[in-house]
Amino acid sequence: MNEVCGTFTVLLDRNRTAYKAYQLECSRLRSRHPRVVWIYIKRWFQRGQFYDSHGDDTSQLGGDFIVDKNGILRLVHASHDPTDRPAVEELLETLEFLQEA
């Protein structure tokens, strides 16, 4: 799936093609890490909305990648657990660098 977000495109890997190519991990233990459980507990107490997984494997661990217009990976971050994400500042710095190049 392709989404335009400002001046860059966000790709969603619904078929898990990149997930398999980048050898991202799957871990039932780490996907239920105490930090993750705590997020759900807080959301439950705040009466937050929970989203249906639509049958997707919820033990898959994600990743964040920034690829430049020449297909070169400029940022690679394979998540150790679902709460492990790159800092927004790191993502923005990488995107700004690519816009300047």
Contact map, one row per residue, 1 for C-alpha under 8 A:
11100000001111000000000000000000000000000000000000000000000000000000000000000000000000000000000000000
11110000111100000000000000000000000000000000000000000000000000000000000000000000000000000000000000000
11111000111000000000000000000000000000000000000000000000000000000000000000000000000000000000000000000
01111111110000000000000000000000000000000000000000000000000000000000000000000000000000000000000000000
00111111110000000000000000000000000000000000000000000000000000000000000000000000000000000000000000000
00011111100000000000000000000000000000000000000000000000000000000000000000000000000000000000000000000
00011111100000000000000000000000000000000000000000000000000000000000000000000000000000000000000000000
00011111110000000000000000000000000000000000000000000000000000000000000000000000000000000000000000000
01111111111000000000000000000000000000000000000000000000000000000000000000000000000000000000000000000
01111001111100000000000000000000000000000000000000000000000000000000000000000000000000000000000000000
11100000111110000000000000000000000000000000000000000000000000000000000000000000000000000000000000000
11000000011111000000000000000000000000000000000000000000000000000000000000000000000000000000000000000
10000000001111111110000000000000000000000000000000000000000000000000000000000000000000000000000000000
10000000000111111000000000000000000000000000000000000000000000000000000000000000000000000000000000000
00000000000011111000000000000000000000000000000000000000000000000000000000000000000000000000000000000
00000000000011111111000000000000000000000000000000000000000000000000000000000000000000000000000000000
00000000000011111111100000000000000000000000000000000000000000000000000000000000000000000000000000000
00000000000010011111110000000000000000000000000000000000000000000000000000000000000000000000000000000
00000000000010011111111100000000000000000000000000000000000001000000000000000000000000000000000000000
00000000000000011111111100000000000000000000000000000000000000000000000000000000000000000000000000000
00000000000000001111111100000000000000000000000000000000000000000000000000000000000000000000000000000
00000000000000000111111100000000000000000000000000000000000000000000000000000000000000000000000000000
00000000000000000011111110000000000000000000000000000000000000000000000000000000000000000000000000000
00000000000000000011111111000000000000000000000000000000000111100000000000000100000000000000000000000
00000000000000000000001111100000000000000000000000000000000111000000000000000000000000000000000000000
00000000000000000000000111110000000000000000000000000000001110000000000000000000000000000000000000000
00000000000000000000000011111110000000000000000000000000001110000000000000000000000000000000000000000
00000000000000000000000001111111000000000000000000000000001100000000000000000000000000000000000000000
00000000000000000000000000111111100000000000000000000000000000000000000000000000000000000000000000000
00000000000000000000000000111111100000000000000000000000001000000000000000000001110000000000000000000
00000000000000000000000000111111100100000000000000000000011110000000000000000000110000000000000000000
00000000000000000000000000011111110110000000000000000000000000000000000000000000000000000000000000000
00000000000000000000000000001111111110000000000000000000000000000000000000000000100000000000000000000
00000000000000000000000000000001111111000000000000000000000000000000000000000000000000000000000000000
00000000000000000000000000000000111111100000000000000000000000000000000000000000001000000000000000000
00000000000000000000000000000011111111110000000000000000000000000000000000000000011000000000000000000
00000000000000000000000000000001111111111000000000000000000000000000000000000000000000000000000000000
00000000000000000000000000000000011111111100000000000000000000000000000000000000000000000000000000000
00000000000000000000000000000000001111111110000000000000000000000000000000000000000000000000000000000
00000000000000000000000000000000000111111111000000000000000000000000000000000000000000000000000000000
00000000000000000000000000000000000011111111100000000000000000000000000000000000000000000000000000000
00000000000000000000000000000000000001111111110000000000000000000000000000000000000000000000000000000
00000000000000000000000000000000000000111111111110000000000000000000000000000000000000000000000000000
00000000000000000000000000000000000000011111111110000000000000000000000000000000000000000000000000000
00000000000000000000000000000000000000001111111100000000000000000000000000000000000000000000000000000
00000000000000000000000000000000000000000111111100000000000000000000000000000000000000000000000000000
00000000000000000000000000000000000000000011111110000000000000000000000000000000000000000000000000000
00000000000000000000000000000000000000000011111111000000000000000000000000000000000000000000000000000
00000000000000000000000000000000000000000011001111100000000000000000000000000000000000000000000000000
00000000000000000000000000000000000000000000000111110000000000000000000000000000000000000000000000000
00000000000000000000000000000000000000000000000011111000000000000000000000000000000000000000000000000
00000000000000000000000000000000000000000000000001111110000000000000000000000000000000000000000000000
00000000000000000000000000000000000000000000000000111111110000000000000000000000000000000000000000000
00000000000000000000000000000000000000000000000000011111000000000000000000000000000000000000000000000
00000000000000000000000000000000000000000000000000011111100000000000000000000000000000000000000000000
00000000000000000000000000000000000000000000000000001111110000000000000000000000000000000000000000000
00000000000000000000000000000000000000000000000000001011111100000000000000000000000000000000000000000
00000000000000000000000000000010000000000000000000001001111100000000000000000000000000000000000000000
00000000000000000000000001110110000000000000000000000000111110000000000000000000000000000000000000000
00000000000000000000000111110010000000000000000000000000111111000000000000000000000000000000000000000
00000000000000000000000111100010000000000000000000000000001111100000000000000111110000000000000000000
00000000000000000010000110000000000000000000000000000000000111110000000000000110110000000000000000000
00000000000000000000000100000000000000000000000000000000000011111000000000011110000010000000000000000
00000000000000000000000000000000000000000000000000000000000001111100000000111110000011000000000000000
00000000000000000000000000000000000000000000000000000000000000111110000011111000000000000000000000000
00000000000000000000000000000000000000000000000000000000000000011111000011110000000000000000011000000
00000000000000000000000000000000000000000000000000000000000000001111111111100000000000000000000000000
00000000000000000000000000000000000000000000000000000000000000000111111111000000000000000000000001000
00000000000000000000000000000000000000000000000000000000000000000011111100000000000000000000000000000
00000000000000000000000000000000000000000000000000000000000000000011111100000000000000000000000000000
00000000000000000000000000000000000000000000000000000000000000000011111110000000000000000000000000000
00000000000000000000000000000000000000000000000000000000000000000011111111000000000000000000000000000
00000000000000000000000000000000000000000000000000000000000000001111001111110000000000000000000000000
00000000000000000000000000000000000000000000000000000000000000001111000111110000000000000000010000000
00000000000000000000000000000000000000000000000000000000000000011110000011111000000000000010010000000
00000000000000000000000000000000000000000000000000000000000000111100000011111100000000000000000000000
00000000000000000000000000000000000000000000000000000000000000111000000000111110000011000000000000000
00000000000000000000000100000000000000000000000000000000000011110000000000011111000000000000000000000
00000000000000000000000000000000000000000000000000000000000011110000000000001111111110000000000000000
00000000000000000000000000000100000000000000000000000000000010000000000000000111110100000000000000000
00000000000000000000000000000110100000000000000000000000000011000000000000000011111100000000000000000
00000000000000000000000000000110000100000000000000000000000011000000000000000011111110000000000000000
00000000000000000000000000000000001100000000000000000000000000000000000000000010111110000000000000000
00000000000000000000000000000000000000000000000000000000000000000000000000000011111111000000000000000
00000000000000000000000000000000000000000000000000000000000000110000000000001010011111100000000000000
00000000000000000000000000000000000000000000000000000000000000010000000000001000000111110110000000000
00000000000000000000000000000000000000000000000000000000000000000000000000000000000011111110000000000
00000000000000000000000000000000000000000000000000000000000000000000000000000000000001111111000000000
00000000000000000000000000000000000000000000000000000000000000000000000000000000000000111111100000000
00000000000000000000000000000000000000000000000000000000000000000000000000000000000001111111110000000
00000000000000000000000000000000000000000000000000000000000000000000000000100000000001111111111000000
00000000000000000000000000000000000000000000000000000000000000000000000000000000000000011111111100000
00000000000000000000000000000000000000000000000000000000000000000000000000000000000000001111111110000
00000000000000000000000000000000000000000000000000000000000000000100000001100000000000000111111111000
00000000000000000000000000000000000000000000000000000000000000000100000000000000000000000011111111100
00000000000000000000000000000000000000000000000000000000000000000000000000000000000000000001111111110
00000000000000000000000000000000000000000000000000000000000000000000000000000000000000000000111111111
00000000000000000000000000000000000000000000000000000000000000000001000000000000000000000000011111111
00000000000000000000000000000000000000000000000000000000000000000000000000000000000000000000001111111
00000000000000000000000000000000000000000000000000000000000000000000000000000000000000000000000111111
00000000000000000000000000000000000000000000000000000000000000000000000000000000000000000000000011111
